[in-house]
Amino acid sequence: MGYWANFARNGTPNGRDLVHWPLYNQNEDYLGIDVQQKSAKGLKTNRVKFISETLPEKLKTLKEDDLKHSDM
C-alpha cells in the first residue's frame, strides 16, 4: 500500500523503507511486487521470445508438414 499512497501523494511510488521502483525504460527495469519486492529486468522477455522466435518456427514446421502430407 505504501507504493500506491506515495504515488498518489507525491507522483512517485518510491519512499522510505521501500524497495526502489525503477522507471521502465530500454533496460526493461521493473519492480516485482510479491511477498518480497525486488527490482529486476526483462519482465516479458520470455513472451517476446515466444512471439518473435518460437511461434514462427512452429508455424513454419506445421506448414512444411502440411505440404508434405498434401503431396501424398
PQR file of N, CA, C, O and H, with PARSE charges and radii, in Angstrom:
ATOM      1  N   MET A   1       0.819  -1.197   0.000 -0.4000 1.5000
ATOM      2  CA  MET A   1       0.000   0.000   0.000 -0.0000 2.0000
ATOM      3  C   MET A   1       0.862   1.260   0.000  0.5500 1.7000
ATOM      4  O   MET A   1       0.439   2.309  -0.486 -0.5500 1.4000
ATOM      5  N   GLY A   2       2.067   1.151   0.546 -0.4000 1.5000
ATOM      6  CA  GLY A   2       2.944   2.314   0.611 -0.0000 2.0000
ATOM      7  C   GLY A   2       3.271   2.877  -0.758  0.5500 1.7000
ATOM      8  O   GLY A   2       3.342   4.094  -0.932 -0.5500 1.4000
ATOM      9  H   GLY A   2       2.411   0.299   0.941  0.4000 1.0000
ATOM     10  N   TYR A   3       3.474   1.985  -1.748 -0.4000 1.5000
ATOM     11  CA  TYR A   3       3.788   2.445  -3.097 -0.0000 2.0000
ATOM     12  C   TYR A   3       2.639   3.282  -3.660  0.5500 1.7000
ATOM     13  O   TYR A   3       2.850   4.361  -4.214 -0.5500 1.4000
ATOM     14  H   TYR A   3       3.416   0.997  -1.607  0.4000 1.0000
ATOM     15  N   TRP A   4       1.425   2.762  -3.507 -0.4000 1.5000
ATOM     16  CA  TRP A   4       0.265   3.454  -4.067 -0.0000 2.0000
ATOM     17  C   TRP A   4       0.021   4.774  -3.346  0.5500 1.7000
ATOM     18  O   TRP A   4      -0.293   5.781  -3.980 -0.5500 1.4000
ATOM     19  H   TRP A   4       1.254   1.885  -3.057  0.4000 1.0000
ATOM     20  N   ALA A   5       0.161   4.772  -2.053 -0.4000 1.5000
ATOM     21  CA  ALA A   5      -0.038   6.011  -1.288 -0.0000 2.0000
ATOM     22  C   ALA A   5       1.008   7.048  -1.677  0.5500 1.7000
ATOM     23  O   ALA A   5       0.675   8.220  -1.858 -0.5500 1.4000
ATOM     24  H   ALA A   5       0.416   3.954  -1.537  0.4000 1.0000
ATOM     25  N   ASN A   6       2.270   6.635  -1.808 -0.4000 1.5000
ATOM     26  CA  ASN A   6       3.319   7.571  -2.229 -0.0000 2.0000
ATOM     27  C   ASN A   6       3.038   8.118  -3.619  0.5500 1.7000
ATOM     28  O   ASN A   6       3.218   9.310  -3.871 -0.5500 1.4000
ATOM     29  H   ASN A   6       2.540   5.684  -1.662  0.4000 1.0000
ATOM     30  N   PHE A   7       2.601   7.256  -4.514 -0.4000 1.5000
ATOM     31  CA  PHE A   7       2.323   7.703  -5.874 -0.0000 2.0000
ATOM     32  C   PHE A   7       1.190   8.731  -5.883  0.5500 1.7000
ATOM     33  O   PHE A   7       1.283   9.751  -6.567 -0.5500 1.4000
ATOM     34  H   PHE A   7       2.455   6.288  -4.309  0.4000 1.0000
ATOM     35  N   ALA A   8       0.138   8.472  -5.139 -0.4000 1.5000
ATOM     36  CA  ALA A   8      -0.989   9.401  -5.083 -0.0000 2.0000
ATOM     37  C   ALA A   8      -0.570  10.727  -4.438  0.5500 1.7000
ATOM     38  O   ALA A   8      -1.007  11.798  -4.861 -0.5500 1.4000
ATOM     39  H   ALA A   8       0.062   7.644  -4.583  0.4000 1.0000
ATOM     40  N   ARG A   9       0.258  10.644  -3.436 -0.4000 1.5000
ATOM     41  CA  ARG A   9       0.676  11.832  -2.693 -0.0000 2.0000
ATOM     42  C   ARG A   9       1.751  12.634  -3.422  0.5500 1.7000
ATOM     43  O   ARG A   9       1.679  13.862  -3.475 -0.5500 1.4000
ATOM     44  H   ARG A   9       0.612   9.775  -3.092  0.4000 1.0000
ATOM     45  N   ASN A  10       2.758  11.942  -3.991 -0.4000 1.5000
ATOM     46  CA  ASN A  10       3.955  12.623  -4.499 -0.0000 2.0000
ATOM     47  C   ASN A  10       4.186  12.470  -6.004  0.5500 1.7000
ATOM     48  O   ASN A  10       5.049  13.146  -6.565 -0.5500 1.4000
ATOM     49  H   ASN A  10       2.817  10.944  -3.949  0.4000 1.0000
ATOM     50  N   GLY A  11       3.426  11.591  -6.664 -0.4000 1.5000
ATOM     51  CA  GLY A  11       3.655  11.352  -8.081 -0.0000 2.0000
ATOM     52  C   GLY A  11       4.768  10.344  -8.338  0.5500 1.7000
ATOM     53  O   GLY A  11       5.128  10.103  -9.490 -0.5500 1.4000
ATOM     54  H   GLY A  11       2.725  11.042  -6.208  0.4000 1.0000
ATOM     55  N   THR A  12       5.310   9.762  -7.294 -0.4000 1.5000
ATOM     56  CA  THR A  12       6.323   8.707  -7.403 -0.0000 2.0000
ATOM     57  C   THR A  12       6.020   7.636  -6.355  0.5500 1.7000
ATOM     58  O   THR A  12       5.666   7.975  -5.225 -0.5500 1.4000
ATOM     59  H   THR A  12       5.018   9.958  -6.358  0.4000 1.0000
ATOM     60  N   PRO A  13       6.148   6.372  -6.695 -0.5600 1.5000
ATOM     61  CA  PRO A  13       5.856   5.321  -5.724  0.2800 2.0000
ATOM     62  C   PRO A  13       6.961   5.136  -4.685  0.5500 1.7000
ATOM     63  O   PRO A  13       6.729   4.525  -3.642 -0.5500 1.4000
ATOM     64  N   ASN A  14       8.146   5.650  -4.954 -0.4000 1.5000
ATOM     65  CA  ASN A  14       9.290   5.413  -4.069 -0.0000 2.0000
ATOM     66  C   ASN A  14       9.169   6.191  -2.765  0.5500 1.7000
ATOM     67  O   ASN A  14       8.639   7.301  -2.718 -0.5500 1.4000
ATOM     68  H   ASN A  14       8.335   6.147  -5.801  0.4000 1.0000
ATOM     69  N   GLY A  15       9.677   5.571  -1.719 -0.4000 1.5000
ATOM     70  CA  GLY A  15       9.648   6.206  -0.407 -0.0000 2.0000
ATOM     71  C   GLY A  15      10.554   5.480   0.570  0.5500 1.7000
ATOM     72  O   GLY A  15      11.158   4.458   0.241 -0.5500 1.4000
ATOM     73  H   GLY A  15      10.108   4.669  -1.757  0.4000 1.0000
ATOM     74  N   ARG A  16      10.638   6.015   1.759 -0.4000 1.5000
ATOM     75  CA  ARG A  16      11.486   5.444   2.801 -0.0000 2.0000
ATOM     76  C   ARG A  16      11.022   4.032   3.153  0.5500 1.7000
ATOM     77  O   ARG A  16       9.823   3.761   3.221 -0.5500 1.4000
ATOM     78  H   ARG A  16      10.147   6.844   2.026  0.4000 1.0000
ATOM     79  N   ASP A  17      11.971   3.150   3.372 -0.4000 1.5000
ATOM     80  CA  ASP A  17      11.733   1.751   3.763 -0.0000 2.0000
ATOM     81  C   ASP A  17      11.050   0.911   2.674  0.5500 1.7000
ATOM     82  O   ASP A  17      10.490  -0.145   2.968 -0.5500 1.4000
ATOM     83  H   ASP A  17      12.945   3.370   3.317  0.4000 1.0000
ATOM     84  N   LEU A  18      11.096   1.374   1.424 -0.4000 1.5000
ATOM     85  CA  LEU A  18      10.533   0.605   0.313 -0.0000 2.0000
ATOM     86  C   LEU A  18      11.636   0.302  -0.694  0.5500 1.7000
ATOM     87  O   LEU A  18      12.554   1.101  -0.881 -0.5500 1.4000
ATOM     88  H   LEU A  18      11.552   2.232   1.185  0.4000 1.0000
ATOM     89  N   VAL A  19      11.539  -0.850  -1.337 -0.4000 1.5000
ATOM     90  CA  VAL A  19      12.468  -1.187  -2.413 -0.0000 2.0000
ATOM     91  C   VAL A  19      12.236  -0.183  -3.538  0.5500 1.7000
ATOM     92  O   VAL A  19      11.089   0.101  -3.883 -0.5500 1.4000
ATOM     93  H   VAL A  19      10.794  -1.499  -1.185  0.4000 1.0000
ATOM     94  N   HIS A  20      13.307   0.356  -4.111 -0.4000 1.5000
ATOM     95  CA  HIS A  20      13.189   1.369  -5.159 -0.0000 2.0000
ATOM     96  C   HIS A  20      12.451   0.810  -6.370  0.5500 1.7000
ATOM     97  O   HIS A  20      12.791  -0.257  -6.881 -0.5500 1.4000
ATOM     98  H   HIS A  20      14.239   0.125  -3.830  0.4000 1.0000
ATOM     99  N   TRP A  21      11.439   1.545  -6.821 -0.4000 1.5000
ATOM    100  CA  TRP A  21      10.677   1.173  -8.007 -0.0000 2.0000
ATOM    101  C   TRP A  21      11.307   1.914  -9.183  0.5500 1.7000
ATOM    102  O   TRP A  21      11.118   3.123  -9.319 -0.5500 1.4000
ATOM    103  H   TRP A  21      11.164   2.412  -6.406  0.4000 1.0000
ATOM    104  N   PRO A  22      12.059   1.203 -10.043 -0.5600 1.5000
ATOM    105  CA  PRO A  22      12.766   1.883 -11.132  0.2800 2.0000
ATOM    106  C   PRO A  22      11.810   2.324 -12.244  0.5500 1.7000
ATOM    107  O   PRO A  22      10.744   1.740 -12.441 -0.5500 1.4000
ATOM    108  N   LEU A  23      12.220   3.364 -12.959 -0.4000 1.5000
ATOM    109  CA  LEU A  23      11.467   3.783 -14.141 -0.0000 2.0000
ATOM    110  C   LEU A  23      11.612   2.713 -15.207  0.5500 1.7000
ATOM    111  O   LEU A  23      12.696   2.158 -15.390 -0.5500 1.4000
ATOM    112  H   LEU A  23      13.085   3.839 -12.799  0.4000 1.0000
ATOM    113  N   TYR A  24      10.532   2.419 -15.909 -0.4000 1.5000
ATOM    114  CA  TYR A  24      10.611   1.457 -17.004 -0.0000 2.0000
ATOM    115  C   TYR A  24      11.213   2.179 -18.203  0.5500 1.7000
ATOM    116  O   TYR A  24      10.755   3.257 -18.580 -0.5500 1.4000
ATOM    117  H   TYR A  24       9.651   2.869 -15.760  0.4000 1.0000
ATOM    118  N   ASN A  25      12.242   1.580 -18.800 -0.4000 1.5000
ATOM    119  CA  ASN A  25      12.922   2.211 -19.926 -0.0000 2.0000
ATOM    120  C   ASN A  25      13.474   1.122 -20.842  0.5500 1.7000
ATOM    121  O   ASN A  25      13.033  -0.026 -20.775 -0.5500 1.4000
ATOM    122  H   ASN A  25      12.614   0.704 -18.493  0.4000 1.0000
ATOM    123  N   GLN A  26      14.437   1.474 -21.700 -0.4000 1.5000
ATOM    124  CA  GLN A  26      15.007   0.495 -22.625 -0.0000 2.0000
ATOM    125  C   GLN A  26      15.671  -0.669 -21.901  0.5500 1.7000
ATOM    126  O   GLN A  26      15.790  -1.755 -22.469 -0.5500 1.4000
ATOM    127  H   GLN A  26      14.794   2.406 -21.755  0.4000 1.0000
ATOM    128  N   ASN A  27      16.101  -0.469 -20.674 -0.4000 1.5000
ATOM    129  CA  ASN A  27      16.712  -1.553 -19.897 -0.0000 2.0000
ATOM    130  C   ASN A  27      15.675  -2.527 -19.364  0.5500 1.7000
ATOM    131  O   ASN A  27      16.027  -3.572 -18.817 -0.5500 1.4000
ATOM    132  H   ASN A  27      16.005   0.413 -20.212  0.4000 1.0000
ATOM    133  N   GLU A  28      14.399  -2.195 -19.519 -0.4000 1.5000
ATOM    134  CA  GLU A  28      13.281  -3.016 -19.059 -0.0000 2.0000
ATOM    135  C   GLU A  28      13.338  -3.307 -17.566  0.5500 1.7000
ATOM    136  O   GLU A  28      12.986  -4.402 -17.126 -0.5500 1.4000
ATOM    137  H   GLU A  28      14.112  -1.346 -19.964  0.4000 1.0000
ATOM    138  N   ASP A  29      13.781  -2.325 -16.792 -0.4000 1.5000
ATOM    139  CA  ASP A  29      13.777  -2.456 -15.330 -0.0000 2.0000
ATOM    140  C   ASP A  29      12.331  -2.406 -14.831  0.5500 1.7000
ATOM    141  O   ASP A  29      11.512  -1.656 -15.362 -0.5500 1.4000
ATOM    142  H   ASP A  29      14.066  -1.436 -17.150  0.4000 1.0000
ATOM    143  N   TYR A  30      12.030  -3.190 -13.832 -0.4000 1.5000
ATOM    144  CA  TYR A  30      10.697  -3.163 -13.235 -0.0000 2.0000
ATOM    145  C   TYR A  30      10.796  -3.588 -11.780  0.5500 1.7000
ATOM    146  O   TYR A  30      11.839  -4.069 -11.337 -0.5500 1.4000
ATOM    147  H   TYR A  30      12.696  -3.800 -13.400  0.4000 1.0000
ATOM    148  N   LEU A  31       9.718  -3.411 -11.043 -0.4000 1.5000
ATOM    149  CA  LEU A  31       9.651  -3.853  -9.656 -0.0000 2.0000
ATOM    150  C   LEU A  31       8.696  -5.027  -9.583  0.5500 1.7000
ATOM    151  O   LEU A  31       7.525  -4.904  -9.942 -0.5500 1.4000
ATOM    152  H   LEU A  31       8.871  -3.020 -11.403  0.4000 1.0000
ATOM    153  N   GLY A  32       9.188  -6.161  -9.120 -0.4000 1.5000
ATOM    154  CA  GLY A  32       8.336  -7.319  -8.892 -0.0000 2.0000
ATOM    155  C   GLY A  32       7.677  -7.186  -7.531  0.5500 1.7000
ATOM    156  O   GLY A  32       8.355  -7.165  -6.504 -0.5500 1.4000
ATOM    157  H   GLY A  32      10.139  -6.261  -8.828  0.4000 1.0000
ATOM    158  N   ILE A  33       6.355  -7.097  -7.526 -0.4000 1.5000
ATOM    159  CA  ILE A  33       5.615  -6.940  -6.268 -0.0000 2.0000
ATOM    160  C   ILE A  33       5.055  -8.296  -5.889  0.5500 1.7000
ATOM    161  O   ILE A  33       4.206  -8.852  -6.586 -0.5500 1.4000
ATOM    162  H   ILE A  33       5.804  -7.114  -8.361  0.4000 1.0000
ATOM    163  N   ASP A  34       5.539  -8.818  -4.778 -0.4000 1.5000
ATOM    164  CA  ASP A  34       5.132 -10.134  -4.290 -0.0000 2.0000
ATOM    165  C   ASP A  34       5.261 -10.090  -2.775  0.5500 1.7000
ATOM    166  O   ASP A  34       5.222  -9.010  -2.186 -0.5500 1.4000
ATOM    167  H   ASP A  34       6.229  -8.366  -4.212  0.4000 1.0000
ATOM    168  N   VAL A  35       5.413 -11.229  -2.141 -0.4000 1.5000
ATOM    169  CA  VAL A  35       5.627 -11.253  -0.699 -0.0000 2.0000
ATOM    170  C   VAL A  35       6.865 -10.424  -0.369  0.5500 1.7000
ATOM    171  O   VAL A  35       6.879  -9.671   0.605 -0.5500 1.4000
ATOM    172  H   VAL A  35       5.446 -12.107  -2.620  0.4000 1.0000
ATOM    173  N   GLN A  36       7.906 -10.571  -1.193 -0.4000 1.5000
ATOM    174  CA  GLN A  36       9.095  -9.730  -1.089 -0.0000 2.0000
ATOM    175  C   GLN A  36       9.248  -8.980  -2.407  0.5500 1.7000
ATOM    176  O   GLN A  36       9.246  -9.591  -3.477 -0.5500 1.4000
ATOM    177  H   GLN A  36       7.895 -11.182  -1.984  0.4000 1.0000
ATOM    178  N   GLN A  37       9.380  -7.656  -2.331 -0.4000 1.5000
ATOM    179  CA  GLN A  37       9.561  -6.870  -3.527 -0.0000 2.0000
ATOM    180  C   GLN A  37      11.013  -6.953  -3.977  0.5500 1.7000
ATOM    181  O   GLN A  37      11.923  -7.071  -3.157 -0.5500 1.4000
ATOM    182  H   GLN A  37       9.381  -7.160  -1.463  0.4000 1.0000
ATOM    183  N   LYS A  38      11.221  -6.889  -5.309 -0.4000 1.5000
ATOM    184  CA  LYS A  38      12.579  -6.889  -5.830 -0.0000 2.0000
ATOM    185  C   LYS A  38      12.605  -6.198  -7.181  0.5500 1.7000
ATOM    186  O   LYS A  38      11.663  -6.306  -7.966 -0.5500 1.4000
ATOM    187  H   LYS A  38      10.481  -6.793  -5.975  0.4000 1.0000
ATOM    188  N   SER A  39      13.681  -5.494  -7.440 -0.4000 1.5000
ATOM    189  CA  SER A  39      13.898  -4.892  -8.753 -0.0000 2.0000
ATOM    190  C   SER A  39      14.462  -5.960  -9.667  0.5500 1.7000
ATOM    191  O   SER A  39      15.242  -6.808  -9.235 -0.5500 1.4000
ATOM    192  H   SER A  39      14.446  -5.406  -6.802  0.4000 1.0000
ATOM    193  N   ALA A  40      14.067  -5.919 -10.932 -0.4000 1.5000
ATOM    194  CA  ALA A  40      14.550  -6.905 -11.888 -0.0000 2.0000
ATOM    195  C   ALA A  40      14.516  -6.305 -13.288  0.5500 1.7000
ATOM    196  O   ALA A  40      14.158  -5.141 -13.466 -0.5500 1.4000
ATOM    197  H   ALA A  40      13.434  -5.229 -11.283  0.4000 1.0000
ATOM    198  N   LYS A  41      14.894  -7.115 -14.286 -0.4000 1.5000
ATOM    199  CA  LYS A  41      14.905  -6.681 -15.688 -0.0000 2.0000
ATOM    200  C   LYS A  41      14.192  -7.704 -16.564  0.5500 1.7000
ATOM    201  O   LYS A  41      14.148  -8.891 -16.240 -0.5500 1.4000
ATOM    202  H   LYS A  41      15.184  -8.060 -14.142  0.4000 1.0000
ATOM    203  N   GLY A  42      13.636  -7.233 -17.674 -0.4000 1.5000
ATOM    204  CA  GLY A  42      13.102  -8.128 -18.706 -0.0000 2.0000
ATOM    205  C   GLY A  42      11.864  -8.893 -18.304  0.5500 1.7000
ATOM    206  O   GLY A  42      11.824 -10.115 -18.453 -0.5500 1.4000
ATOM    207  H   GLY A  42      13.672  -6.269 -17.937  0.4000 1.0000
ATOM    208  N   LEU A  43      10.863  -8.218 -17.802 -0.4000 1.5000
ATOM    209  CA  LEU A  43       9.642  -8.888 -17.334 -0.0000 2.0000
ATOM    210  C   LEU A  43       9.001  -9.766 -18.410  0.5500 1.7000
ATOM    211  O   LEU A  43       8.537 -10.865 -18.110 -0.5500 1.4000
ATOM    212  H   LEU A  43      10.896  -7.226 -17.681  0.4000 1.0000
ATOM    213  N   LYS A  44       8.969  -9.300 -19.643 -0.4000 1.5000
ATOM    214  CA  LYS A  44       8.275 -10.039 -20.704 -0.0000 2.0000
ATOM    215  C   LYS A  44       9.230 -10.671 -21.699  0.5500 1.7000
ATOM    216  O   LYS A  44       8.829 -10.979 -22.821 -0.5500 1.4000
ATOM    217  H   LYS A  44       9.347  -8.407 -19.887  0.4000 1.0000
ATOM    218  N   THR A  45      10.477 -10.871 -21.318 -0.4000 1.5000
ATOM    219  CA  THR A  45      11.469 -11.421 -22.233 -0.0000 2.0000
ATOM    220  C   THR A  45      11.036 -12.763 -22.810  0.5500 1.7000
ATOM    221  O   THR A  45      11.183 -12.991 -24.010 -0.5500 1.4000
ATOM    222  H   THR A  45      10.803 -10.621 -20.407  0.4000 1.0000
ATOM    223  N   ASN A  46      10.511 -13.643 -21.986 -0.4000 1.5000
ATOM    224  CA  ASN A  46      10.085 -14.962 -22.479 -0.0000 2.0000
ATOM    225  C   ASN A  46       8.914 -14.853 -23.448  0.5500 1.7000
ATOM    226  O   ASN A  46       8.836 -15.608 -24.417 -0.5500 1.4000
ATOM    227  H   ASN A  46      10.391 -13.458 -21.011  0.4000 1.0000
ATOM    228  N   ARG A  47       8.004 -13.919 -23.191 -0.4000 1.5000
ATOM    229  CA  ARG A  47       6.863 -13.741 -24.097 -0.0000 2.0000
ATOM    230  C   ARG A  47       7.322 -13.202 -25.442  0.5500 1.7000
ATOM    231  O   ARG A  47       6.839 -13.632 -26.489 -0.5500 1.4000
ATOM    232  H   ARG A  47       8.066 -13.305 -22.403  0.4000 1.0000
ATOM    233  N   VAL A  48       8.256 -12.261 -25.411 -0.4000 1.5000
ATOM    234  CA  VAL A  48       8.766 -11.690 -26.653 -0.0000 2.0000
ATOM    235  C   VAL A  48       9.482 -12.769 -27.453  0.5500 1.7000
ATOM    236  O   VAL A  48       9.318 -12.849 -28.671 -0.5500 1.4000
ATOM    237  H   VAL A  48       8.649 -11.912 -24.561  0.4000 1.0000
ATOM    238  N   LYS A  49      10.271 -13.596 -26.784 -0.4000 1.5000
ATOM    239  CA  LYS A  49      10.979 -14.672 -27.470 -0.0000 2.0000
ATOM    240  C   LYS A  49       9.982 -15.655 -28.090  0.5500 1.7000
ATOM    241  O   LYS A  49      10.186 -16.120 -29.212 -0.5500 1.4000
ATOM    242  H   LYS A  49      10.405 -13.532 -25.795  0.4000 1.0000
ATOM    243  N   PHE A  50       8.916 -15.968 -27.373 -0.4000 1.5000
ATOM    244  CA  PHE A  50       7.919 -16.891 -27.897 -0.0000 2.0000
ATOM    245  C   PHE A  50       7.282 -16.333 -29.167  0.5500 1.7000
ATOM    246  O   PHE A  50       7.155 -17.035 -30.170 -0.5500 1.4000
ATOM    247  H   PHE A  50       8.750 -15.590 -26.462  0.4000 1.0000
ATOM    248  N   ILE A  51       6.883 -15.062 -29.110 -0.4000 1.5000
ATOM    249  CA  ILE A  51       6.190 -14.461 -30.248 -0.0000 2.0000
ATOM    250  C   ILE A  51       7.131 -14.227 -31.430  0.5500 1.7000
ATOM    251  O   ILE A  51       6.732 -14.399 -32.582 -0.5500 1.4000
ATOM    252  H   ILE A  51       6.986 -14.492 -28.295  0.4000 1.0000
ATOM    253  N   SER A  52       8.360 -13.840 -31.156 -0.4000 1.5000
ATOM    254  CA  SER A  52       9.266 -13.481 -32.250 -0.0000 2.0000
ATOM    255  C   SER A  52      10.097 -14.652 -32.780  0.5500 1.7000
ATOM    256  O   SER A  52      10.571 -14.598 -33.915 -0.5500 1.4000
ATOM    257  H   SER A  52       8.684 -13.700 -30.221  0.4000 1.0000
ATOM    258  N   GLU A  53      10.284 -15.711 -31.980 -0.4000 1.5000
ATOM    259  CA  GLU A  53      11.125 -16.828 -32.429 -0.0000 2.0000
ATOM    260  C   GLU A  53      10.391 -18.170 -32.439  0.5500 1.7000
ATOM    261  O   GLU A  53      10.300 -18.820 -33.480 -0.5500 1.4000
ATOM    262  H   GLU A  53       9.899 -15.755 -31.058  0.4000 1.0000
ATOM    263  N   THR A  54       9.879 -18.575 -31.304 -0.4000 1.5000
ATOM    264  CA  THR A  54       9.290 -19.905 -31.169 -0.0000 2.0000
ATOM    265  C   THR A  54       8.054 -20.088 -32.045  0.5500 1.7000
ATOM    266  O   THR A  54       7.957 -21.070 -32.781 -0.5500 1.4000
ATOM    267  H   THR A  54       9.953 -18.047 -30.458  0.4000 1.0000
ATOM    268  N   LEU A  55       7.121 -19.161 -31.972 -0.4000 1.5000
ATOM    269  CA  LEU A  55       5.879 -19.283 -32.749 -0.0000 2.0000
ATOM    270  C   LEU A  55       6.139 -19.332 -34.251  0.5500 1.7000
ATOM    271  O   LEU A  55       5.595 -20.211 -34.920 -0.5500 1.4000
ATOM    272  H   LEU A  55       7.200 -18.364 -31.374  0.4000 1.0000
ATOM    273  N   PRO A  56       6.952 -18.421 -34.819 -0.5600 1.5000
ATOM    274  CA  PRO A  56       7.222 -18.533 -36.258  0.2800 2.0000
ATOM    275  C   PRO A  56       7.869 -19.854 -36.649  0.5500 1.7000
ATOM    276  O   PRO A  56       7.562 -20.397 -37.710 -0.5500 1.4000
ATOM    277  N   GLU A  57       8.763 -20.385 -35.808 -0.4000 1.5000
ATOM    278  CA  GLU A  57       9.381 -21.688 -36.104 -0.0000 2.0000
ATOM    279  C   GLU A  57       8.330 -22.799 -36.125  0.5500 1.7000
ATOM    280  O   GLU A  57       8.327 -23.646 -37.018 -0.5500 1.4000
ATOM    281  H   GLU A  57       9.012 -19.944 -34.946  0.4000 1.0000
ATOM    282  N   LYS A  58       7.446 -22.784 -35.140 -0.4000 1.5000
ATOM    283  CA  LYS A  58       6.392 -23.809 -35.074 -0.0000 2.0000
ATOM    284  C   LYS A  58       5.455 -23.705 -36.272  0.5500 1.7000
ATOM    285  O   LYS A  58       5.085 -24.725 -36.854 -0.5500 1.4000
ATOM    286  H   LYS A  58       7.449 -22.096 -34.414  0.4000 1.0000
ATOM    287  N   LEU A  59       5.068 -22.490 -36.648 -0.4000 1.5000
ATOM    288  CA  LEU A  59       4.177 -22.309 -37.791 -0.0000 2.0000
ATOM    289  C   LEU A  59       4.841 -22.765 -39.083  0.5500 1.7000
ATOM    290  O   LEU A  59       4.192 -23.364 -39.941 -0.5500 1.4000
ATOM    291  H   LEU A  59       5.369 -21.662 -36.176  0.4000 1.0000
ATOM    292  N   LYS A  60       6.130 -22.483 -39.224 -0.4000 1.5000
ATOM    293  CA  LYS A  60       6.867 -22.920 -40.403 -0.0000 2.0000
ATOM    294  C   LYS A  60       6.888 -24.447 -40.482  0.5500 1.7000
ATOM    295  O   LYS A  60       6.670 -25.022 -41.548 -0.5500 1.4000
ATOM    296  H   LYS A  60       6.657 -21.996 -38.527  0.4000 1.0000
ATOM    297  N   THR A  61       7.151 -25.100 -39.348 -0.4000 1.5000
ATOM    298  CA  THR A  61       7.171 -26.563 -39.297 -0.0000 2.0000
ATOM    299  C   THR A  61       5.809 -27.136 -39.657  0.5500 1.7000
ATOM    300  O   THR A  61       5.721 -28.096 -40.423 -0.5500 1.4000
ATOM    301  H   THR A  61       7.328 -24.633 -38.481  0.4000 1.0000
ATOM    302  N   LEU A  62       4.752 -26.557 -39.111 -0.4000 1.5000
ATOM    303  CA  LEU A  62       3.400 -27.033 -39.433 -0.0000 2.0000
ATOM    304  C   LEU A  62       3.096 -26.878 -40.915  0.5500 1.7000
ATOM    305  O   LEU A  62       2.514 -27.772 -41.530 -0.5500 1.4000
ATOM    306  H   LEU A  62       4.824 -25.777 -38.489  0.4000 1.0000
ATOM    307  N   LYS A  63       3.487 -25.746 -41.490 -0.4000 1.5000
ATOM    308  CA  LYS A  63       3.244 -25.514 -42.910 -0.0000 2.0000
ATOM    309  C   LYS A  63       4.014 -26.515 -43.767  0.5500 1.7000
ATOM    310  O   LYS A  63       3.481 -27.043 -44.743 -0.5500 1.4000
ATOM    311  H   LYS A  63       3.960 -25.020 -40.991  0.4000 1.0000
ATOM    312  N   GLU A  64       5.264 -26.770 -43.401 -0.4000 1.5000
ATOM    313  CA  GLU A  64       6.078 -27.746 -44.141 -0.0000 2.0000
ATOM    314  C   GLU A  64       5.473 -29.142 -44.044  0.5500 1.7000
ATOM    315  O   GLU A  64       5.408 -29.868 -45.035 -0.5500 1.4000
ATOM    316  H   GLU A  64       5.697 -26.341 -42.609  0.4000 1.0000
ATOM    317  N   ASP A  65       5.030 -29.514 -42.838 -0.4000 1.5000
ATOM    318  CA  ASP A  65       4.405 -30.825 -42.654 -0.0000 2.0000
ATOM    319  C   ASP A  65       3.129 -30.937 -43.470  0.5500 1.7000
ATOM    320  O   ASP A  65       2.845 -31.985 -44.049 -0.5500 1.4000
ATOM    321  H   ASP A  65       5.082 -28.924 -42.032  0.4000 1.0000
ATOM    322  N   ASP A  66       2.357 -29.851 -43.516 -0.4000 1.5000
ATOM    323  CA  ASP A  66       1.115 -29.846 -44.278 -0.0000 2.0000
ATOM    324  C   ASP A  66       1.404 -30.021 -45.767  0.5500 1.7000
ATOM    325  O   ASP A  66       0.692 -30.750 -46.458 -0.5500 1.4000
ATOM    326  H   ASP A  66       2.588 -28.999 -43.045  0.4000 1.0000
ATOM    327  N   LEU A  67       2.439 -29.359 -46.257 -0.4000 1.5000
ATOM    328  CA  LEU A  67       2.804 -29.500 -47.663 -0.0000 2.0000
ATOM    329  C   LEU A  67       3.253 -30.910 -47.985  0.5500 1.7000
ATOM    330  O   LEU A  67       2.915 -31.433 -49.047 -0.5500 1.4000
ATOM    331  H   LEU A  67       3.018 -28.767 -45.696  0.4000 1.0000
ATOM    332  N   LYS A  68       4.007 -31.540 -47.094 -0.4000 1.5000
ATOM    333  CA  LYS A  68       4.460 -32.923 -47.294 -0.0000 2.0000
ATOM    334  C   LYS A  68       3.267 -33.867 -47.386  0.5500 1.7000
ATOM    335  O   LYS A  68       3.240 -34.759 -48.234 -0.5500 1.4000
ATOM    336  H   LYS A  68       4.281 -31.116 -46.231  0.4000 1.0000
ATOM    337  N   HIS A  69       2.288 -33.670 -46.520 -0.4000 1.5000
ATOM    338  CA  HIS A  69       1.121 -34.559 -46.492 -0.0000 2.0000
ATOM    339  C   HIS A  69       0.203 -34.317 -47.686  0.5500 1.7000
ATOM    340  O   HIS A  69      -0.469 -35.241 -48.145 -0.5500 1.4000
ATOM    341  H   HIS A  69       2.311 -32.945 -45.832  0.4000 1.0000
ATOM    342  N   SER A  70       0.168 -33.106 -48.185 -0.4000 1.5000
ATOM    343  CA  SER A  70      -0.719 -32.836 -49.328 -0.0000 2.0000
ATOM    344  C   SER A  70      -0.132 -33.398 -50.622  0.5500 1.7000
ATOM    345  O   SER A  70      -0.861 -33.618 -51.589 -0.5500 1.4000
ATOM    346  H   SER A  70       0.714 -32.356 -47.813  0.4000 1.0000
ATOM    347  N   ASP A  71       1.184 -33.630 -50.644 -0.4000 1.5000
ATOM    348  CA  ASP A  71       1.829 -34.238 -51.824 -0.0000 2.0000
ATOM    349  C   ASP A  71       1.551 -35.734 -51.924  0.5500 1.7000
ATOM    350  O   ASP A  71       1.745 -36.316 -52.991 -0.5500 1.4000
ATOM    351  H   ASP A  71       1.776 -33.452 -49.858  0.4000 1.0000
ATOM    352  N   MET A  72       1.112 -36.357 -50.871 -0.4000 1.5000
ATOM    353  CA  MET A  72       0.910 -37.805 -50.866 -0.0000 2.0000
ATOM    354  C   MET A  72      -0.376 -38.201 -51.505  0.5500 1.7000
ATOM    355  O   MET A  72      -0.689 -39.390 -51.577 -0.5500 1.4000
ATOM    356  H   MET A  72       0.954 -35.884 -50.004  0.4000 1.0000
TER
END
